[in-house]
């Protein structure tokens, strides 16, 4: 991804600075879609060409998805979910295939799950902040810089989305 795309994305996010999500829902959705599109472009360029490696990462991703679903269905409190998910992020730092599966294939699903999990946006905001911090930390170790920067911008987006104006 070019620096120009990152700059444009950053400007789009900052344009939401003083906007309330209730009044500017469409603008927030458009920017979120831009973020996802940027991540998809980088992801597509990073997916393995080798069928065997591709299958291995997809198998790991399926197991991770089940692990994450369990965390969201079994636990009611933010701290419980955080404690349950933490080992997955730590393992991703040690086992690079596991980390790549987490970042390349599971990350968006996890974010979508967080957005709707709790009734109160304060809880969703706290969980989103934790997950994006962990994804940024993991991405900084195993992904290209531009992907990590997109995650940082995404974190900023969700800070604006969940802020009370």
N, C-alpha and C positions, 0 to 999 in steps of 0.2 A: 504494500500500500504506500502511496506517495505521501510525503509530508503535507502536501496540499489537501489531501482527503482528511488527514488528522486535524489540520487547522480549521477546515470547514466544519467538521464534526464538533470541534471544540466551540466554535462560534455558535453553532446551532444549540448546543447545550447551554451556553452562557446566555443566549437570547431568552431562555426560560427563567432566568434569575429572579425576576420580579413577578412572575406569573403564577397564578393559583391554578392547580391542576383541575379543579372543578370548573373553572371558567375557560380554560385552555386545553381541555382534554385532547382535542384533535392535534394540537401542536406537540404535546407530550408524546402522543402515539407516533407521530411522524418521526420525531427525533429518536425515539426508542427503536423504531424500524430501521433508521439509518445506522444505529449502533450495531444492531443484529446483522445487517447486511455487510458492514465492514468486517465483522468477526467471521462471517461465513466465507468471505473472499479469502481472508488469510488462512482460515482452516482448510479450505479446499486446496490451497497450494501446499499445505503441510501433510495432507493425508498420504499414507504410504502407497507407493506404486506396487510394491510386492504384495501379492494376494495373501500369502501366509501371514505376513505382518499385519495387514489390514484386518484379516479375520481375528487375529489374536487381540488387537486393540478393540474390535467390536465385541468380542467375548468378554473382555474385561469391563467394557462400558455397560454391557447388559447386567453383569454382577453389581457394578457400582449403582446402576439405576435401581436395582432391587434393594440394595443397602439404603439408599437415600429414601426410597418409598417407605421402607420400614421405619426409618427415623421420623418421617413426617406423620406416619399413621400411628405409631406407638407412643409418641411423646407429645405432651400438651404445652410444656413450658419452653421458652426460648433457650434457657440454660441447658435443659435436658437435650434438646436437639443439637446445640453447639457441642456439648460433650460427646454426643454420639457421632457426629460428623468429623470431629477433629482428627481421629486416627486415619481417616481416608486421605486427608490433606497431607499428613505427615508421611504416610506410606508413599504418596505420589512424589515426594522429594527423593526417596531412596530408590524406588522402582520406577524408572523413567517411562516404561511402557504404561504402567498404571497411571502415572501423572499425566501423560499425553492423552490417555483415554478420558481421564477426568476433565481435562481442559478442552480437548477437541470435540468430544462427543456427549458429555454429560452436563457440562456447565450451563448451557441454555435451559435445559430441562429443570435443573436445580433452581435457577433464577425464576423461572415461571412458577414453580411450586411455592417458592417463598412469597411471591407477590400475592398469592391468594390464601396462604395458610392460616393466618391469624385474623381474627375479627378486627382487631385494633391495628391501625397502621403503624403505631409506635413499635409494636412487637415485630411487625414485618420489616420496618426500617432497621431495627437492631439486628435481626437475623440477616438481612440483606447486607448490611455493613460488614458483619463478620464473614459471611461467605465471600463477598468480593475482596475483602482484605486477604483472605486465605488464597483465593484464586490468583490475585496479583502477586502474592509472595511465591506461590508455586510457579506461575508463569514466568516470573523474573529469573527463575533457575533453569527452566526447560524450554521456554518459547522465545521466539524473536522479540526484540524490543518493541516493535510496532504493535504486536498483539497485547503486550503488557500495558502499553499506553492506551489502547482501546479500553481495556478493563478499568484503567484509572479514570478515563472519561465516563465510562458507564457508572462507576461508583459516584462520580460527581452528579451525573444525571439522576440517580436514585436519591441522592441527598436532597436535590431540588424537588424531586417528585414527592418525597415524604415530609418535606419541611412544611411547617404551618405558617402560612402567610396571612 
